[in-house]
Amino acid sequence: MSVPGSAKKQRLETAASTEAAEDVGHRLQGASDPVTDMDATPVVTAEPATESAPAASQPAPKAPESRVQDSMRPYYARLFPTQQMFRWLVYGNDSKHSQADTSFPARREFCFTLDGDIFVRYQSFKDASEMQTALERKVPAKIDIGPVYSVNPAERLKYGATFVPVERELVFDIDLTDYDDVRTCGSGGHICERCWPLMAVAVKVINTSLRDDFGFKHILWVYSGRRGVHAWVCDASARRMTDEQRSSVANWFGIYKGREGDKVKLAMFSHNLHPAVSRAAEMLRTAWVESFLPQQELLAESQGQESVLAYLPEDSLREAVRQQWAKQTARQAAKQTAKQAAKQAAKPREGGAGKPDKVNSEEHWWGGGGPAARHNAFAHARSCPVLRQVSEEQGRKVNHDYKVLDPLQRACNDIIFAHLYPRLDVEVSRKMNHLLKAPFCVHPKTGKVCIPFDPEHVEDFNPCTVPTVKSLLAQLPRNPASAAAVAAGEGGRVKGEEWRDTALEPCITFFSSTFCEPLQRANREEQAEQARAKVAGAQSVAW
């Protein structure tokens, strides 16, 4: 999504501070550059009621709810991990190593979204201290990270066409709104434990492919604070990719092609899948039966059933499966009725029959075999009605009917891929100058912190329990030591490390130890290799 341009000009011109007025040129210059995840407009409190004394019989008016933005100044001052963030983004170029590029830190762009939806582009900082000062002074509602440019972004007007992005992490953005056609628990900004498996399997598929197919090692996964996830691939080879190379990597994951009629369009042309796609298929099948069907209950209602049947190749097969599911539904309903009647007879004084259980989506998929058949039914196609005809053809020793075999095998893959394969916002990945929301910033609508998570245990991540900025501030001491005492380490945490006393501690520790430290070792090794190559080159010239 692109940053709004002239539509924001009036707000900038009316900004009260001199600082905002000085930033007008910065914002307008980059107004057309792409930005991702810019839907997060700060929450605005309701207008106050008319000031009239309430009658004695009327309840007292409710206190106005505080905005997320009201908590941002203390969050930046006491909790935001500026040192760790800056150390990550300079890639060893803040050291005294002979190969360190001292201009590198100040060439990185940051974009601040100020309160009132004012976008301030091309911010840059020479060190973490300068960045911390800007955060506390400007108090952005959101922070986006951009590329490293050829020159300091603040001086871009001096350089004209030579001002270009030269380095940027390869990034990916997955949003749950792109799955609204297949999830049953909600839509739009909704996210819960029931639809998180969609994000979890997408993370597993992409993370495995980036590591196994492309050889990347330094990948940071971050919850976006509302309804999605972001990936930052930080290997040197990834950061220096051209836009064309980034597009090629994004296209590697381009199986999902949107909707076409009542089905999802997929870029798969044969049941003989590429090894990477075959590996993804195994992950998707596991998620389909272990998490997606139980959580989303896709086959519990006729609408979900018809969405699956649409992928079968023949009307006769669709009708046969439809009738099979109808019989299973009737059997399940009869069991529920008998169960409720027995319960009512045993406890007649406890009220009505209660809410009936929902139809078991897993049992529909397995053709009545139920969870007990899970380990064999899918692999051997013995009980699933969608796969039964495939099983019969595979059981023949000779004369396979591939007119039957191929379409049905593909239909089963198509059903699962259409619902679960990652749906990337590929435009975010293709361009070096795309902005992406920074880790550890706060989502302006939800108040949740954008925390990193372990992709190896992504299914255990719960987006509903992510700490909010208000909950974190409430965990800090109510009567903190004076600023001087804190800075000196007296009577409390050293300034900049108060997060250790909050729910942010495991998040920042994971970010530093699991992601940053291995990346910093790789940065040092690269600089050492450059130094050795420089010495070897000099000796060769001398000889």
Residue, then its C-alpha position, 0 to 999 in steps of 0.5 A: m500500500s502506498v503512502p498517501g501524498s497530497a491528501k495529508k498536506q493540509r494536516l502537515e501545514t496545520a501541525a503545531s510544532t516547528e519540527a512537524a513543519e520542517d518535515v513537510g518536505h521530507r514526507l512529500q518527497g517520498a509520498s509515492d514510495p510504497v509502504t506496507d501495513m499502513d492501515a493502522t490509523p491511531v484510535v481516536t477517542a469519542e467526542p466528549a458529551t455535552e457539559s451538563a450536570p447529570a440528574a441525581s438519578q442518572p449514572a455518573p458518566k464513564a471516564p474517557e478511554s485512553r488512547v494507545q498513543d497516550s502510552m507511547r512516550p513512556y514506552y519509548a523512554r523505558l521499554f523500547p530496545t533501541q540499542q538492540m534494534f540499531r545493532w541489528l540494522v547496522y550489520g557490524n558497521d558501527s565497529k572499529h573494524s578496518q572494513a566497517d563502513t562508518s557511513f552505513p548507519a546514517r544511510r538507513e531510512f526510518c519512517f515515523t507515523l506521527d499522531g494524526d496519521i502524519f508520515v515523516r519519511y527519510q529519517s536517519f540516525k548516526d547512532a542508537s543514542e540519536m535514534q532514542t532521542a528522536l523517538e522520545r521527542k517525536v513519539p511516533a505512533k508507528i515505525d517503518i524501516g526502509p532501505v539503506y541508500s547511496v547517501n544519507p536520506a536527509e541529504r537526498l535533494k543534493y544528489g538527484a538521480t544518484f540517490v538510490p537504494v543499495e541494500r535492504e533485507l528481503v521481506f515477506d508479509i502475510d495477512l489473514t485478511d487474504y484468507d477471509d474466503v476460507r476461514t469461518c471464525g471471522s474476517g477483516g482485522h479478526i484474529c484468534e487461536r482458531c485461525w492462527p493455524l493458517m499463519a502457522v503453516a504458512v510460516k513453516v512452508i516459507n521458512t523451510s523453503l528459504r533455508d533449504d532451497f535458498g540457503f538463507k540462515h538469518i531469518l527473523w519472524v515477527y508478529s505484526g501486532r494485529r492480523g499477520v506476520h512479517a519475515w526479515v531475511c538478513d543474510a548479506s546475499a539477500r540484502r544485496m539482491t536486485d529488485e529482479q532477484r527479489s521478484s524471482v524469490a517471491n515468485w517461487f512461492g507464487i502458487y496461489k493466484g487469487r480466486e477464479g469463480d468459486k475456486v482458488k486459482l493455483a499454479m500447479f499443472s500436474h500431480n507430479l509435484h516439484p520436490a519443494v512443492s511436494r515437501a510443502a504438501e506434506m506440511l499442508r496435509t498435516a495442518w489440514v487434518e490436525s489443526f485446520l479442519p478441527q479449528q475452522e470446522l469447514l465441513a460442518e456446514s453446507q457452504g463449506q462442503e460445497s466450497v470443497l466439492a467445487y474442486l472435484p472433476e466430475d458432477s457424478l463424483r461431487e454428488a456421490v460425496r455430497q450424499q456420503w456426507a449427508k448420510q454421515t450428518a444424519r448419523q451424527a445428528a441421530k447420535q447427538t439426539a440420543k445423547q441429549a435424550a439420555k442426558q435429559a432423562a438422567k437429569p430432567r430438572e437441569g433444563g433443556a436439551g442444550k446446544p447440539d454438537k457440531v458435525n465433525s469435519e474430520e469425520h467427513w474428510w475421512g469418509g466416516g473413518g474418524p480420527a482413529a483412521r488418520h494414520n492410514a486413511f489419507a496415506h492409502a486412500r482407503s476411507c476418504p470418499v474423495l480418494r477412494q476411486v484413486s485408491e482403486e486405480q492405484g491398486r490395479k497392477v496394470n492398465h491404470d486409468y489415468k483419466v481417473l487417477d490424475p484428476l482425482q489426485r490433483a483435486c485432493n492436492d488442490i483442495i488443501f493447497a487452495h485453503l492452506y498454501p501461503r498467500l503472500d503480498v508479493e509486492v512487498s517482497r519485490k521492491m527494495n524501497h518498500l517500507l515494513k513495520a519495525p519489530f517492537c513497535v506498537h500497533p496503533k489500533t490494538g496496542k499490541v507489541c510487534i514481537p518476534f517468535d520462533p518459527e520452529h514452534v510457531e503453532d504454540f504462539n498465541p496472538c491473543t496473549v501478546p503483550t500490549v503497551k499498557s500491560l507492559l507499562a503496568q508491570l513497571p515499578r509505580n515509583p521508579a527511581s529518579a532518572a539520574a539514579v536509573a542511569a547510574g544503576e542505582g535503585g533500579r534497572v539501568k536505563g534502557e533495560e527496564w524491559r527485563d522486568t516485564a513480559l518483553e524480557p523473553c521476546i528481547t532475549f530471544f531476538s538478541s541471543t537467537f537472531c542477533e548474535p549469530l548474525q553479528r558473528a556472520n558480520r564479523e566473519e564477512q568483514a574479516e574475509q574482506a580484510r584478508a582479500k584486501v591484503a591478498g590483493a595488495q600483495s599481488v599488486a606489489w609482487 
